[in-house]
Amino acid sequence: MSAAKGMLDGKSALVTGAGSGIGRATALAFAREGAWVAAADQTLEAAQGTVAAIEAQGGQAVAIACDVTDDAAVEAMVAAAVAAFGGLDCAFNNAGIAPHQVNATGVLAADLAEASWQRLLDVNLTGVWRCLRHEVAQMRKQGGGAIVNTASIAGLRGLPGAAGYVVGKHGVVGLTKAAAIDHAAENIRVNAVCPGYIETPMTEESMRRRGDKIIARTALGRFGQPGEIAEAVVWLCSDRASFVTGSNWTVDGGYSAI
Ligand SMILES: NC(=O)c1ccc[n+]([C@@H]2O[C@H](COP(=O)([O-])OP(=O)(O)OC[C@H]3O[C@@H](n4cnc5c(N)ncnc54)[C@H](O)[C@@H]3O)[C@@H](O)[C@H]2O)c1
């Protein structure tokens, strides 16, 4: 019997927000499937923690410090990934922040402080676009690649008291569609994942406040785990998804089916 082949054998993959939650789980899943992983986060220590976990499971990875609100840092991040692994086949643009990280929990749309609005859009939407543009610049040189952006169920529907987050994530869904069309002829596929409520540091606070309500309206009756998002991202980045582009994949335990 031949050795099991990984879905991403021989590919290089970049993950932003790789130091925690969904990003860390996806970096680990990429490595498990045979990819070399560039793990980027705003602090080097967080990215290094993920690299250590990948190395502990026998994978290869490098840690990169990158704040996605800094375009020069994003350009340098892509260059560092390419320098480490000789190219860039897959990219997961996942770094993001929640309303509570900009003092906007439960704030009504018209009452948002402009600084909160700006910060949510700068990280969650423009940050994804900055990454995408530098990744596309590399992928078009190589003849193609696959990009996945992290949107949210908040990119498909409204949620109360989360206007800046909802707007940014709807923007990610729109960017995913637009970029998929624009770069299809360059053999670059662009998709998004739309997670429901996933157990990560980002959601600790909302789980404490209204976890029971969230679970009650989730068809599967529980929160999701970061690794359950990672599985969708791995597949979208793999050649098995060769005819999938411009799509937004809901992974929410049935939250939006109700
Ligand atoms: N957890 C959920 O329920 C859920 C649901 C839907 C969407 N999402 C999205 O999934 C993504 C990951 O979230 P998570 O739940 O894993 O959260 P998390 O807080 O565990 O991880 C987010 C990571 O992004 C990094 N980050 C934040 N701002 C950054 C910046 N400016 N530059 C670079 N890195 C930055 C953080 O350092 C952190 O490591 C986010 O885009 C989030 O909006 C999460």
The ligand as a MOL file (V3000), in Angstrom:
LIG
                    3D

  0  0  0     0  0            999 V3000
M  V30 BEGIN CTAB
M  V30 COUNTS 44 48 0 0 0
M  V30 BEGIN ATOM
M  V30 1 N -14.9360 32.5840 16.3390 0
M  V30 2 C -16.0480 32.7700 15.6570 0
M  V30 3 O -17.1430 32.3940 16.1090 0
M  V30 4 C -16.0160 33.4360 14.2980 0
M  V30 5 C -17.1990 33.4450 13.5470 0
M  V30 6 C -17.1900 34.0230 12.2910 0
M  V30 7 C -16.0350 34.5890 11.8040 0
M  V30 8 N -14.9050 34.5930 12.5500 0 CHG=1
M  V30 9 C -13.7140 35.1990 11.9800 0
M  V30 10 O -12.6640 34.2510 12.0040 0
M  V30 11 C -11.4070 34.9390 12.0350 0
M  V30 12 C -10.5490 34.3600 13.1180 0
M  V30 13 O -11.1920 34.5760 14.3520 0
M  V30 14 P -10.9650 33.6690 15.6460 0
M  V30 15 O -12.2860 33.3580 16.1780 0
M  V30 16 O -9.9920 32.6050 15.3530 0 CHG=-1
M  V30 17 O -10.3580 34.7950 16.6280 0
M  V30 18 P -9.0050 34.8780 17.4840 0
M  V30 19 O -9.1270 36.1550 18.2210 0
M  V30 20 O -8.7920 33.6120 18.2210 0
M  V30 21 O -7.8760 34.9930 16.3640 0
M  V30 22 C -7.7310 36.1360 15.5720 0
M  V30 23 C -6.2740 36.3160 15.2590 0
M  V30 24 O -6.1520 37.4440 14.3790 0
M  V30 25 C -5.0470 38.1960 14.8270 0
M  V30 26 N -5.1950 39.6060 14.4350 0
M  V30 27 C -6.0960 40.5060 14.8900 0
M  V30 28 N -5.8610 41.7070 14.3510 0
M  V30 29 C -4.7900 41.5710 13.5290 0
M  V30 30 C -4.0630 42.4450 12.7030 0
M  V30 31 N -4.3730 43.7480 12.6200 0
M  V30 32 N -3.0320 41.9540 11.9810 0
M  V30 33 C -2.6930 40.6520 12.0750 0
M  V30 34 N -3.3070 39.7640 12.8640 0
M  V30 35 C -4.3560 40.2200 13.5800 0
M  V30 36 C -5.0210 38.0450 16.3370 0
M  V30 37 O -3.7310 38.3440 16.8610 0
M  V30 38 C -5.4200 36.5960 16.4950 0
M  V30 39 O -4.3040 35.7350 16.5200 0
M  V30 40 C -11.7390 36.4150 12.1910 0
M  V30 41 O -11.7040 37.0450 10.9200 0
M  V30 42 C -13.1670 36.3910 12.7140 0
M  V30 43 O -13.8760 37.5640 12.4040 0
M  V30 44 C -14.8660 34.0210 13.7900 0
M  V30 END ATOM
M  V30 BEGIN BOND
M  V30 1 1 1 2
M  V30 2 2 2 3
M  V30 3 1 2 4
M  V30 4 1 4 5
M  V30 5 2 4 44
M  V30 6 2 5 6
M  V30 7 1 6 7
M  V30 8 2 7 8
M  V30 9 1 8 9
M  V30 10 1 8 44
M  V30 11 1 9 10
M  V30 12 1 9 42
M  V30 13 1 10 11
M  V30 14 1 11 12
M  V30 15 1 11 40
M  V30 16 1 12 13
M  V30 17 1 13 14
M  V30 18 2 14 15
M  V30 19 1 14 16
M  V30 20 1 14 17
M  V30 21 1 17 18
M  V30 22 2 18 19
M  V30 23 1 18 20
M  V30 24 1 18 21
M  V30 25 1 21 22
M  V30 26 1 22 23
M  V30 27 1 23 24
M  V30 28 1 23 38
M  V30 29 1 24 25
M  V30 30 1 25 26
M  V30 31 1 25 36
M  V30 32 1 26 27
M  V30 33 1 26 35
M  V30 34 2 27 28
M  V30 35 1 28 29
M  V30 36 1 29 30
M  V30 37 2 29 35
M  V30 38 1 30 31
M  V30 39 2 30 32
M  V30 40 1 32 33
M  V30 41 2 33 34
M  V30 42 1 34 35
M  V30 43 1 36 37
M  V30 44 1 36 38
M  V30 45 1 38 39
M  V30 46 1 40 41
M  V30 47 1 40 42
M  V30 48 1 42 43
M  V30 END BOND
M  V30 END CTAB
M  END
